Amino acid sequence: MKILLGEVMIEKDITYQELENRSGISKATLHRMVCGRNYTPIEYLERIAKALDMRISDLYESEWK
């Protein structure tokens, strides 16, 4: 499963700082998620989706969607 957070942030023109403020997830953790170096708990996807006003399923790419 590929996390599409970087693409979504570009599409929505949102910075790491803005997303940190909205989601409560640190910039460092968000960056690791974008780079694929971090396990992403569903709780984080929920917080990010809520912060970006979108569905969780819009934040990842999977053949099982």
N, CA, C and O atoms as CSV, one atom per row, in Angstrom:
chain,resi,resn,atom,element,x,y,z
A,1,MET,N,N,0.846,-1.171,0.000
A,1,MET,CA,C,0.000,0.000,0.000
A,1,MET,C,C,0.893,1.235,0.000
A,1,MET,O,O,1.773,1.381,0.848
A,2,LYS,N,N,0.659,2.102,-0.941
A,2,LYS,CA,C,1.445,3.326,-1.042
A,2,LYS,C,C,0.633,4.496,-0.480
A,2,LYS,O,O,-0.520,4.706,-0.856
A,3,ILE,N,N,1.252,5.245,0.420
A,3,ILE,CA,C,0.619,6.442,0.982
A,3,ILE,C,C,0.818,7.583,-0.008
A,3,ILE,O,O,1.935,7.825,-0.464
A,4,LEU,N,N,-0.253,8.276,-0.337
A,4,LEU,CA,C,-0.228,9.348,-1.337
A,4,LEU,C,C,-0.185,10.735,-0.705
A,4,LEU,O,O,-0.594,11.716,-1.326
A,5,LEU,N,N,0.298,10.815,0.505
A,5,LEU,CA,C,0.261,12.075,1.239
A,5,LEU,C,C,1.010,13.190,0.521
A,5,LEU,O,O,0.514,14.315,0.451
A,6,GLY,N,N,2.173,12.908,-0.006
A,6,GLY,CA,C,2.948,13.935,-0.705
A,6,GLY,C,C,2.179,14.510,-1.885
A,6,GLY,O,O,2.133,15.725,-2.076
A,7,GLU,N,N,1.578,13.627,-2.674
A,7,GLU,CA,C,0.794,14.061,-3.826
A,7,GLU,C,C,-0.406,14.903,-3.398
A,7,GLU,O,O,-0.726,15.915,-4.021
A,8,VAL,N,N,-1.060,14.469,-2.330
A,8,VAL,CA,C,-2.234,15.197,-1.826
A,8,VAL,C,C,-1.831,16.579,-1.314
A,8,VAL,O,O,-2.532,17.563,-1.551
A,9,MET,N,N,-0.699,16.646,-0.610
A,9,MET,CA,C,-0.240,17.936,-0.098
A,9,MET,C,C,0.059,18.905,-1.239
A,9,MET,O,O,-0.252,20.092,-1.141
A,10,ILE,N,N,0.659,18.409,-2.316
A,10,ILE,CA,C,0.936,19.261,-3.470
A,10,ILE,C,C,-0.375,19.706,-4.114
A,10,ILE,O,O,-0.554,20.880,-4.437
A,11,GLU,N,N,-1.280,18.759,-4.295
A,11,GLU,CA,C,-2.570,19.053,-4.917
A,11,GLU,C,C,-3.354,20.106,-4.133
A,11,GLU,O,O,-3.975,20.995,-4.715
A,12,LYS,N,N,-3.314,19.994,-2.808
A,12,LYS,CA,C,-4.061,20.921,-1.953
A,12,LYS,C,C,-3.235,22.143,-1.549
A,12,LYS,O,O,-3.722,23.011,-0.825
A,13,ASP,N,N,-1.986,22.209,-2.014
A,13,ASP,CA,C,-1.090,23.325,-1.715
A,13,ASP,C,C,-0.999,23.580,-0.211
A,13,ASP,O,O,-1.245,24.687,0.268
A,14,ILE,N,N,-0.637,22.521,0.517
A,14,ILE,CA,C,-0.532,22.612,1.976
A,14,ILE,C,C,0.887,22.234,2.395
A,14,ILE,O,O,1.476,21.296,1.858
A,15,THR,N,N,1.417,22.963,3.346
A,15,THR,CA,C,2.775,22.710,3.829
A,15,THR,C,C,2.749,21.710,4.987
A,15,THR,O,O,1.702,21.408,5.560
A,16,TYR,N,N,3.944,21.212,5.305
A,16,TYR,CA,C,4.057,20.326,6.469
A,16,TYR,C,C,3.605,21.046,7.731
A,16,TYR,O,O,2.929,20.454,8.573
A,17,GLN,N,N,3.969,22.310,7.871
A,17,GLN,CA,C,3.600,23.079,9.056
A,17,GLN,C,C,2.080,23.206,9.176
A,17,GLN,O,O,1.518,23.028,10.257
A,18,GLU,N,N,1.425,23.515,8.062
A,18,GLU,CA,C,-0.032,23.643,8.083
A,18,GLU,C,C,-0.690,22.321,8.457
A,18,GLU,O,O,-1.623,22.286,9.259
A,19,LEU,N,N,-0.197,21.238,7.871
A,19,LEU,CA,C,-0.784,19.935,8.168
A,19,LEU,C,C,-0.504,19.516,9.604
A,19,LEU,O,O,-1.350,18.891,10.243
A,20,GLU,N,N,0.663,19.849,10.113
A,20,GLU,CA,C,0.965,19.578,11.522
A,20,GLU,C,C,-0.027,20.324,12.413
A,20,GLU,O,O,-0.557,19.748,13.364
A,21,ASN,N,N,-0.281,21.585,12.117
A,21,ASN,CA,C,-1.218,22.385,12.911
A,21,ASN,C,C,-2.635,21.817,12.864
A,21,ASN,O,O,-3.337,21.812,13.876
A,22,ARG,N,N,-3.047,21.349,11.715
A,22,ARG,CA,C,-4.409,20.824,11.555
A,22,ARG,C,C,-4.588,19.426,12.134
A,22,ARG,O,O,-5.643,19.106,12.682
A,23,SER,N,N,-3.546,18.587,12.010
A,23,SER,CA,C,-3.691,17.178,12.385
A,23,SER,C,C,-3.100,16.832,13.748
A,23,SER,O,O,-3.487,15.840,14.365
A,24,GLY,N,N,-2.157,17.658,14.217
A,24,GLY,CA,C,-1.489,17.343,15.467
A,24,GLY,C,C,-0.373,16.311,15.303
A,24,GLY,O,O,0.179,15.835,16.295
A,25,ILE,N,N,-0.039,15.964,14.063
A,25,ILE,CA,C,1.036,15.019,13.778
A,25,ILE,C,C,2.271,15.830,13.410
A,25,ILE,O,O,2.190,16.744,12.589
A,26,SER,N,N,3.402,15.509,14.006
A,26,SER,CA,C,4.610,16.312,13.812
A,26,SER,C,C,5.056,16.345,12.353
A,26,SER,O,O,4.803,15.417,11.585
A,27,LYS,N,N,5.727,17.436,11.995
A,27,LYS,CA,C,6.268,17.580,10.641
A,27,LYS,C,C,7.216,16.433,10.315
A,27,LYS,O,O,7.207,15.914,9.199
A,28,ALA,N,N,8.026,16.041,11.279
A,28,ALA,CA,C,8.987,14.956,11.057
A,28,ALA,C,C,8.267,13.648,10.720
A,28,ALA,O,O,8.672,12.931,9.806
A,29,THR,N,N,7.218,13.347,11.449
A,29,THR,CA,C,6.448,12.123,11.185
A,29,THR,C,C,5.770,12.201,9.831
A,29,THR,O,O,5.764,11.226,9.080
A,30,LEU,N,N,5.198,13.355,9.514
A,30,LEU,CA,C,4.557,13.535,8.204
A,30,LEU,C,C,5.577,13.342,7.083
A,30,LEU,O,O,5.285,12.703,6.071
A,31,HIS,N,N,6.767,13.893,7.267
A,31,HIS,CA,C,7.811,13.756,6.248
A,31,HIS,C,C,8.206,12.297,6.074
A,31,HIS,O,O,8.388,11.836,4.947
A,32,ARG,N,N,8.341,11.570,7.169
A,32,ARG,CA,C,8.684,10.144,7.076
A,32,ARG,C,C,7.579,9.371,6.358
A,32,ARG,O,O,7.862,8.427,5.620
A,33,MET,N,N,6.329,9.764,6.568
A,33,MET,CA,C,5.213,9.116,5.875
A,33,MET,C,C,5.294,9.376,4.377
A,33,MET,O,O,5.096,8.462,3.576
A,34,VAL,N,N,5.581,10.603,3.998
A,34,VAL,CA,C,5.693,10.965,2.583
A,34,VAL,C,C,6.832,10.199,1.922
A,34,VAL,O,O,6.708,9.754,0.781
A,35,CYS,N,N,7.939,10.048,2.641
A,35,CYS,CA,C,9.117,9.352,2.093
A,35,CYS,C,C,9.005,7.836,2.183
A,35,CYS,O,O,9.867,7.122,1.671
A,36,GLY,N,N,7.961,7.342,2.820
A,36,GLY,CA,C,7.775,5.903,2.935
A,36,GLY,C,C,8.657,5.242,3.963
A,36,GLY,O,O,8.872,4.031,3.910
A,37,ARG,N,N,9.179,6.023,4.909
A,37,ARG,CA,C,10.089,5.469,5.920
A,37,ARG,C,C,9.403,5.243,7.260
A,37,ARG,O,O,10.074,5.028,8.270
A,38,ASN,N,N,8.102,5.289,7.281
A,38,ASN,CA,C,7.407,5.198,8.556
A,38,ASN,C,C,6.154,4.350,8.388
A,38,ASN,O,O,5.421,4.509,7.412
A,39,TYR,N,N,5.908,3.456,9.329
A,39,TYR,CA,C,4.637,2.744,9.386
A,39,TYR,C,C,3.566,3.790,9.685
A,39,TYR,O,O,3.769,4.650,10.542
A,40,THR,N,N,2.450,3.728,9.004
A,40,THR,CA,C,1.395,4.724,9.175
A,40,THR,C,C,0.178,4.093,9.834
A,40,THR,O,O,-0.564,3.354,9.186
A,41,PRO,N,N,-0.036,4.377,11.113
A,41,PRO,CA,C,-1.212,3.835,11.801
A,41,PRO,C,C,-2.502,4.413,11.217
A,41,PRO,O,O,-2.520,5.550,10.745
A,42,ILE,N,N,-3.562,3.639,11.249
A,42,ILE,CA,C,-4.856,4.089,10.741
A,42,ILE,C,C,-5.313,5.359,11.469
A,42,ILE,O,O,-5.979,6.205,10.872
A,43,GLU,N,N,-4.967,5.494,12.727
A,43,GLU,CA,C,-5.322,6.699,13.486
A,43,GLU,C,C,-4.738,7.943,12.820
A,43,GLU,O,O,-5.398,8.979,12.748
A,44,TYR,N,N,-3.517,7.842,12.341
A,44,TYR,CA,C,-2.887,8.983,11.669
A,44,TYR,C,C,-3.594,9.296,10.360
A,44,TYR,O,O,-3.818,10.461,10.031
A,45,LEU,N,N,-3.946,8.249,9.609
A,45,LEU,CA,C,-4.670,8.479,8.364
A,45,LEU,C,C,-6.016,9.149,8.637
A,45,LEU,O,O,-6.442,10.017,7.875
A,46,GLU,N,N,-6.682,8.754,9.715
A,46,GLU,CA,C,-7.953,9.378,10.097
A,46,GLU,C,C,-7.751,10.856,10.409
A,46,GLU,O,O,-8.516,11.701,9.944
A,47,ARG,N,N,-6.728,11.168,11.190
A,47,ARG,CA,C,-6.473,12.562,11.569
A,47,ARG,C,C,-6.107,13.411,10.355
A,47,ARG,O,O,-6.544,14.557,10.240
A,48,ILE,N,N,-5.312,12.852,9.457
A,48,ILE,CA,C,-4.914,13.580,8.256
A,48,ILE,C,C,-6.117,13.780,7.333
A,48,ILE,O,O,-6.325,14.872,6.804
A,49,ALA,N,N,-6.904,12.728,7.143
A,49,ALA,CA,C,-8.091,12.845,6.289
A,49,ALA,C,C,-9.046,13.911,6.820
A,49,ALA,O,O,-9.587,14.710,6.056
A,50,LYS,N,N,-9.241,13.914,8.113
A,50,LYS,CA,C,-10.119,14.920,8.721
A,50,LYS,C,C,-9.531,16.323,8.526
A,50,LYS,O,O,-10.255,17.262,8.195
A,51,ALA,N,N,-8.242,16.458,8.728
A,51,ALA,CA,C,-7.581,17.759,8.586
A,51,ALA,C,C,-7.658,18.280,7.153
A,51,ALA,O,O,-7.700,19.489,6.926
A,52,LEU,N,N,-7.675,17.362,6.189
A,52,LEU,CA,C,-7.712,17.749,4.779
A,52,LEU,C,C,-9.112,17.673,4.178
A,52,LEU,O,O,-9.296,17.931,2.988
A,53,ASP,N,N,-10.100,17.319,5.001
A,53,ASP,CA,C,-11.496,17.215,4.574
A,53,ASP,C,C,-11.634,16.252,3.384
A,53,ASP,O,O,-12.151,16.606,2.325
A,54,MET,N,N,-11.151,15.029,3.602
A,54,MET,CA,C,-11.234,14.017,2.560
A,54,MET,C,C,-11.402,12.638,3.190
A,54,MET,O,O,-11.340,12.497,4.412
A,55,ARG,N,N,-11.616,11.620,2.352
A,55,ARG,CA,C,-11.754,10.247,2.847
A,55,ARG,C,C,-10.375,9.624,3.058
A,55,ARG,O,O,-9.409,9.974,2.379
A,56,ILE,N,N,-10.302,8.707,3.999
A,56,ILE,CA,C,-9.049,7.997,4.246
A,56,ILE,C,C,-8.589,7.285,2.976
A,56,ILE,O,O,-7.396,7.277,2.670
A,57,SER,N,N,-9.505,6.698,2.247
A,57,SER,CA,C,-9.137,5.938,1.053
A,57,SER,C,C,-8.497,6.814,-0.026
A,57,SER,O,O,-7.846,6.293,-0.931
A,58,ASP,N,N,-8.670,8.130,0.057
A,58,ASP,CA,C,-8.020,9.039,-0.893
A,58,ASP,C,C,-6.538,9.231,-0.573
A,58,ASP,O,O,-5.801,9.802,-1.376
A,59,LEU,N,N,-6.099,8.758,0.589
A,59,LEU,CA,C,-4.727,8.968,1.035
A,59,LEU,C,C,-3.784,7.812,0.714
A,59,LEU,O,O,-2.589,7.892,0.996
A,60,TYR,N,N,-4.309,6.748,0.131
A,60,TYR,CA,C,-3.431,5.636,-0.189
A,60,TYR,C,C,-3.833,4.977,-1.496
A,60,TYR,O,O,-4.960,5.114,-1.972
A,61,GLU,N,N,-2.881,4.266,-2.053
A,61,GLU,CA,C,-3.080,3.532,-3.289
A,61,GLU,C,C,-2.941,2.050,-2.980
A,61,GLU,O,O,-1.964,1.629,-2.360
A,62,SER,N,N,-3.907,1.269,-3.406
A,62,SER,CA,C,-3.855,-0.158,-3.120
A,62,SER,C,C,-4.673,-0.923,-4.167
A,62,SER,O,O,-5.696,-0.437,-4.648
A,63,GLU,N,N,-4.216,-2.096,-4.502
A,63,GLU,CA,C,-4.982,-2.935,-5.427
A,63,GLU,C,C,-6.245,-3.464,-4.766
A,63,GLU,O,O,-7.118,-3.987,-5.458
A,64,TRP,N,N,-6.369,-3.344,-3.453
A,64,TRP,CA,C,-7.513,-3.882,-2.718
A,64,TRP,C,C,-8.581,-2.850,-2.424
A,64,TRP,O,O,-9.559,-3.161,-1.743
A,65,LYS,N,N,-8.427,-1.647,-2.909
A,65,LYS,CA,C,-9.422,-0.593,-2.682
A,65,LYS,C,C,-10.726,-0.928,-3.341
A,65,LYS,O,O,-11.678,-0.153,-3.254
